[in-house]
Amino acid sequence: MGRKPQRIVEAAIIERIGPVTAQELMAMSDDSWGLIRDQITDRRNGKDGLVARCLACECEVYIRTSKPRGIARPLFQHYNGSDPDCRWFQGRNIKPDAARAAQYHGKQESNFHRLMCELVGELAALDPRYIKHTVAQYRPPTENEHGRYPDTYVEWDGFGPFVVEFQMSGTFQTEISARCKHYEREGIPLLWVLFGLDTAAALPQSFIDVIRRHRGNAFMLDQAAVAASREQKTLVLSCYLRGPDGELKVPELVRFDALTIPRSKLPYHEDRIVGPRLAEIEQARRPWFSALAKWEDRFKPLGDLERPQSLLLAAAFSIIAAANGKERNYASGHSNISAMLNTYLSTKVLSPYSDLLKQIIENTRGSGIIKASVHDHLRRYRDAVQATRESRECVNGGAKVGHSAA
């Protein structure tokens, strides 16, 4: 007898992205939907991120994963407390605490997990810079409303504090997000160490989520890492780097103090996600920057685009250039970008693109260079009918500048 068909959220509207159907979500690359999944959960746990809402009932949804035939597929899911009358409502979700207690037979932590957390502290204590460490002790917040109980908290002289979260079983995406955002706000590096990583089998989604947040790096404390830690008298880990197809390469031994610590406070050995994506975006944009630099007569169209579409691209790339510290007005002779935008909005030339321009400003570091008057003009002179990211001018614009970060 076959399984009873389960209802799914067939479409959601995602902040700064727009409507996305379940089919479009499943057609995205793993990194594309995975990064959206991270940001939705981050928003649920803090201020940064994205909000996604069911198109049927407007309740918030997140991205869960299903593994038919062992292959992870993303699906939208309502949060608990959503409208049960929604035609796409799937029912109540299991609470994280209940699922975790079931994993550990009624306990919140296994004995082995505790021993591994203590081992991390023992190895960190070999370093001459070592000051102290704690295991599963409450840390009061400095920049957050609530504190946390880090698995292993370490302080090194001249290096500062850092936290190691040791994961030996499936972890809920909400927990991963909450811990990542907490320590990012606290300014404390957070390292996820995985246990039971089987590179010959399909990885649990929780491991994939952690590896992605570490920019394609999977860290383990295996026998080789323990031996190297004792020899080098500091914390050394085995690092698996993710390949282009998602496969994990032969691990390298890396010292914790040699890892790169980005603004997110999630260390990595080699960037296998953000750097390559930014390089792809830069490669797509380069021909347009070159064409715009030669576009002297702005009353003529750019390439095969009409003049309003040409001015939209010129305005978009002006914002991107300025956000990258290379201010250049490709769209007009105005002395600054804000004056250019205000002129073209008030004369209705760019009014059909108000929403797109707002997205570009929000999704780049351009918000700091745009004057408040521009935001007022974007509202005041906005046309009722707006172009979208799928419009010809955006698709032909190389990298869909409407939502690409600078």
N, C-alpha and C positions, 0 to 999 in steps of 0.2 A: 504494500500500500504506500503510495507516494506521500511526501510531506505536504501538509496543507500550505497553499501559497500564502506568503506573508506580504502585507501591504508595505509599501515604501513611500517615502517622501519623494514625489516625482519631480519637484522643482523647488528651488530656494532662491531668494535674492540676497546676494552677499554685498555688504557695504564696500563701496569703491570699486566693485567688480561688476555688479549687475546680476540679472537673472541667470541661473545655471540649472539646466535640467539634470536629472539623474544620469541620463545617457552621456551628456557632455562631461559630467564629473568623471565617469568611468573611462572616458576616452582620453583624459588628461594623463600626462606622464606621472610616475610615482612621486617625483619631487614636486611637481606643480600642485597636485592635490594634497600632498603631504605638508607643504608649506602653508597652504590655506588652512588645513586642519590644525596646524600648530597655532596659527594666528587667531582662529576662532576660539580655541580653548584658552589661549592667553588672555583674550578679551574677557572671557568668563571669570578669570582669576585676577584680573587687574585692569589697568586703563588702556594698555597698548593692545592692538590686534584688530580683528574684524568681527562684525556681527552678521550672522546669517539667519534669515527668517523663512519659515515655510510659506510658500506662495498661496497655500490654501487657507491657513488660519493666522498667519503672521506671528506665530510663536517662534521663539528662538530654536535653532537646530544646530547640531554639530555633525562632524563626519566620523562615522564609525567604519570599521572594516569587516568584511565578510571574506571567507576563504574557500570558495567553491573550488574543488580539485586542487587545493593547496595554494592557490594564487590569490593574493590580497586584492580585494576590490572595494572601492570606497562607496559608501551610501550615506545619505543624509538621515539623521535620526533626531526625533524630538527630545528635548531635555525633559526630565521629570517635572510634573506640574503643568505640562502643556494641555491644550484644550482636548479632552477625550472625544469630543464630537467632531474633530477634524477627520475628514474622510481618509487622510493618510496617517492617522495616529496608529502607532505600533504597540502601545501598551507600556506598562511601567518597567523601568530599567532597574537592575539590581544595584544596590548601594555599594560603593567601594569597600567600606568597612566589613560588610557582610561577606563579600567575595573574598577579601583578604583573610578573614577568619576561617573561611572554608578551606582555603589553601593550606593553612597551617594548623588545621584540626582544632579550631577554636581559639588559637593564639593569634596575636598580632605580629609575631616575629618568630622565626625558627631558630633553634640553637645554633645551627650551622651559620646562619646569617650573622648572628651575634659574634661568633668566633672570627669570621672573615672581617667584620668591622674592626675588631680588636687587633687583628693582624695588620690592617692598614695603619693603625695608630702605632703599632710596634715598629714597623718598617720606617714610618715617617720620623720616629724618635731616633733613628740611627744618624740622621743628618745633624751636623754640628750646629746648624742654625735653630734646631728644635727648641721650643719654649714649653709647649704643653699640647695635650690633645684630650678630647673627651669623646665618649661613645654614647650615643642616644641620650644626651643631656639637653635640656631646654636652653635655647639661646634667645634671650629677649630681643625684640626688634629695635632698630634705630630709625629705619625709614619705612616701616610697615606697620600695619595695625596689629598684626599677630606675629608671635615668634614661631620657631620651629624646633624640632628635635632632629638635628642632623645625625646621620649614621656615624660619621667620624668627622670631627672638627679638629683642625690642626692649626697651630700658630708657629711660624718660623721667623726668627729675627731677620729684619731687613727684607723679608719677602711678604710678610703679612699673613692673615688667616686664609685658609681655604677649606672647602668641604668636599668630602667624598661620600657619595650615595652608592651603596653596594646593592645591586639588583640581581637576585638569583631566581626570580620568577616573574610572571607577567605583571606589569604595572599599568594602572589606568592612565590614559592620556591626561585626564584632569590632574592627577597627582604630579605627573612629569611637568606639566605646564606650571602648576602652583609653585613647585620647588624652583624651577628655572627662573620664574619672574621674581620670586622672593629674593633669591640670592643676587640676581641682577640689580634689584633696587638697593640691596644692602652693600653692593660693591664687592662681594666675596666670590672668588672663582669657585665654580661647582664642577666636579668631575664625576660622571656616571661610570662605574665599573661594573661590567656585565659578568655573569657566571652562567655556565652551561651553553656557551655559544658554539653551535654546531654549524660550521660553514658548509657542510655537505647537505644540509636540510634547509627547508624554508624557515626563515627567521620569524619569531613571534613579532606581531605588530609593535608591541611595546619596545622591543629591541630596535626595530627599524626607526621608530620615533626618536629614541635616544641617539642613535647613530647619526640621524639627519641633523639633530640639534648640535652635535659635535662636528658638523661639516663633513660627514662621511668618514669619521673616525670611530672605531669600536675599541674600547679599552678593556683589558682583562688583567687580572692578577693571577697568573698561572704559575707553574713551577719555575719556568724560566725567568719570569719577572721577579719572583721572590728571591731566587738565587742571585740575580743581578742586583737587586736592592741591597742584599746583605754584603755583596762584594763592593758595591760603589758607595755604600753607607748613605743612601738616600732613597726616596720612593721612585721605583722604576716600574713601568707597566708594559705589557705587550699591546701593541697598537696594530689593529687590522685596518687597512685603508680600503675604502670602497672603490671598485672599478667602474668603468662606464656603464656596464650592464647590471650594476648592483651587486656583483660578486665581491667577496672579501679576499684581499690578497694575503700572501704569507706575512705573518706579523713581524713588526720591528720592535726592538726594545727601546723605549724612550724614557728619559728622565722627566719627572713632573715639572721641574723648574726650567726645562728647555722647551716646554709647550708654549704656543702663542695664545695669549689671553685677549680675546676681542672685547668689544663693548658689551656683548651679551654675557660675559664672564663664563662662557662655556669653552674651555681650552680645546685646542686641536694641534695635531702634529703637522698635517698637510691639509689645506683647504681643498676638498673634492667637490664642493657644491656651489658656494657663493661666488668664489673666484671665477670658475668656468662659466657660470651663468652671466656674470657681469661682463666677461670677455665676449660672450655671444652677443649681448646687447650692444656693446661698444662696436663690434664688427658690423652689426646691422645699421648702426647709426652713422658710421664714418662716411659712407658715400653721400648721405644727406647733408652732413655738415660741410662736405666739400662742395656740393652743389649750391648750398645756401651762401657760402662764402663768395661764389661767383655770380650770385643773383643780384645784379646792380639795379636793374629796372624793375622795381617792385609793382609796377602797374601791368607788367606782363606775367603770364602764368609760369609756374615752375614745373618743368617737365610736361607731363600730360594732365596736370591738375588745373582746375579753374582757379581764378585769382583768390576767392575767399578760402578755398582749401589750401592754396599755397601760403597764404598769410597765417592760417592756423598752424601749419607745420613750422613756419618761420618763428611764430610766437612760442610754440612748444619747445623747439630746440634752443631758443633764446633763454627760456626758463631753465632748461637742463644745463646749458653752458654756464649760466650764472650760479646755479646750485653747485656746480663742480669748481667754482672759484675762477672761472674764465668768462667774465661778463662780456656778452656780445649781443647786440641788437640786430638780428637778421631781418626783422620785419619792417623797420622804419628808420627814420633819421633822428628819432627822439633820443634824448640824452640818457634815459633810463627805461627799463622794461615796464615799470608801473605806468609811466606816461603813455607808452605805446599801447598797452592793454586798455587803458582807460579810453584812449582815442578811438580805437577800433571797436570797443564795446558800445560807446555812446553813439557812434555813427552806424551801429547795427551790423557792421561787417562781420564781426565775430560773435554776434548774439546767438546764432544757432549752435555755437560750440561752447557756451558758458559752462555746461556740466563737465565737458571734457577738460577744459582749462582748469576748472576747480580740482578735478582729479589729479591732473599733472602737478599742480602746485602742492597738493596734499601728499602725493606719493613720492615727491622728491624732497630734497632739502631746500626747496625754493620758497617755502613759507616765510623764512626769515628775511628774504630780500624783497618781498612783495608788500607794498604799502596797503594800509587798511582800506583806502579808497577803492582799490581794485576789487576787493571782496564785496563792497557796496555796489560797484558797477556790475559785477557778475550777477547779483540778485536783481538789480533795478532794470537792467537791459536784457535780461534772459528771454529768449523766444520761447513760446509754448512748445514748439516742436524742436526737439534737440537731436543732434547727431549722436551716434553711439560708437563704441569701440569697433563695431563691425562695419561702420560706414566706410565708403571707398577711400576717403582721405586718410583714415587711420590704418587700414589694411595696407595701403600703398606706402604708408609712412615708415616702412621698414620694421620697426620693433613694437608696433602698437603703442605709441608713445602715451596713450591715454592712461596706462597703468604701469608703465615701466619705471622703476626707481632709478634715480641718477646714481 
